[in-house]
């Protein structure tokens, strides 16, 4: 993962490309209070169910995915966001090629 340059204008959708059959991620910002990462998932790819000790915000910038939080599926598309609460199992699967921004803020 690489950090983005400060004081440079960019578009999230142009900063990460899809990889056939894969997941690509780039770290945008990181410090002791949290981090922001950019992801691109090819259709059918995802993240297996896991938990995190901090709340996490997903902002969808392209495509569509199903995000499961605490066993409940949520379909999200470009322009939509969802908060995944700390310590609740969650995972996702791209139903089409999908790009998202993930923001995690530590307590």
C-alpha positions as a printed Julia matrix, in Angstrom:
107×3 Matrix{Float64}:
   0.0     0.0     0.0
   1.23    3.49   -0.79
   0.26    6.79    0.78
  -1.12    9.6    -1.39
   0.78   12.87   -1.72
  -0.39   15.86    0.29
  -1.62   19.04   -1.42
  -2.29   17.27   -4.73
  -5.76   17.22   -6.31
  -6.98   13.75   -7.31
 -10.09   11.7    -8.09
 -10.54    8.49   -6.12
 -12.02    6.65   -9.11
  -8.85    7.29  -11.15
  -6.4     6.26   -8.42
  -6.93    2.49   -8.44
  -7.44    0.05  -11.32
  -9.21   -3.3   -11.35
  -7.19   -6.49  -11.46
  -8.77   -9.46  -13.21
  -9.88  -11.91  -10.52
  -8.39   -9.82   -7.74
  -8.56   -7.05   -5.18
  -6.35   -3.95   -5.32
  -5.88   -1.55   -2.4
  -4.05    1.72   -1.84
  -3.56    3.46    1.47
  -4.6     7.1     1.18
  -3.82    8.34    4.72
  -2.72    6.72    7.96
  -1.95    7.93   11.47
  -2.44    6.81   15.07
  -6.14    7.84   15.01
  -7.13    5.92   11.89
  -6.68    5.38    8.19
  -8.32    5.82    4.8
  -7.88    3.18    2.09
  -9.07    2.87   -1.5
 -10.1    -0.54   -2.88
 -11.02   -2.0    -6.28
 -12.68   -5.44   -6.38
 -13.19   -7.39   -9.58
 -16.68   -8.88  -10.01
 -17.11  -11.86   -7.7
 -14.22  -10.9    -5.42
 -14.63   -9.84   -1.81
 -13.46   -9.91    1.77
 -14.31  -12.87    3.99
 -16.23  -12.28    7.2
 -14.12  -10.73    9.96
 -14.37   -8.24   12.82
 -12.52   -5.0    13.5
 -12.07   -3.19   16.81
 -13.16    0.15   15.29
 -16.14    1.53   13.39
 -15.55    1.68    9.64
 -17.22    3.81    6.96
 -17.55    2.49    3.4
 -18.18    5.0     0.59
 -18.97    3.38   -2.75
 -17.49    5.25   -5.7
 -18.2     2.76   -8.49
 -20.1    -0.46   -9.07
 -22.07   -2.59   -6.63
 -21.45   -4.99   -3.75
 -23.29   -6.87   -1.05
 -21.97   -6.04    2.41
 -23.0    -8.38    5.2
 -23.01   -6.89    8.7
 -23.99   -9.1    11.61
 -25.53  -11.6     9.19
 -27.68   -8.97    7.4
 -26.96   -8.31    3.7
 -26.94   -4.74    2.35
 -26.63   -3.99   -1.37
 -24.64   -0.79   -1.93
 -24.05    1.08   -5.17
 -22.09    4.12   -6.38
 -22.83    7.18   -4.25
 -24.0     5.18   -1.23
 -22.28    4.66    2.12
 -22.65    2.36    5.11
 -21.09    2.22    8.58
 -19.84   -1.11    9.86
 -19.85   -1.07   13.68
 -16.87   -2.21   15.72
 -16.7    -5.85   16.83
 -19.62   -6.97   14.6
 -18.75   -9.6    11.94
 -18.8    -8.19    8.42
 -17.68   -9.11    4.91
 -18.4    -8.15    1.32
 -18.68   -9.5    -2.2
 -18.62   -7.47   -5.41
 -21.7    -8.26   -7.51
 -20.05   -6.21  -10.28
 -16.67   -4.49  -10.44
 -16.65   -2.29   -7.37
 -14.54    0.56   -5.93
 -14.82    1.88   -2.39
 -13.18    4.17    0.14
 -12.77    2.63    3.59
 -12.31    4.99    6.55
 -11.47    3.55    9.96
 -11.27    5.79   13.01
  -9.75    4.46   16.19
 -11.32    5.2    19.55
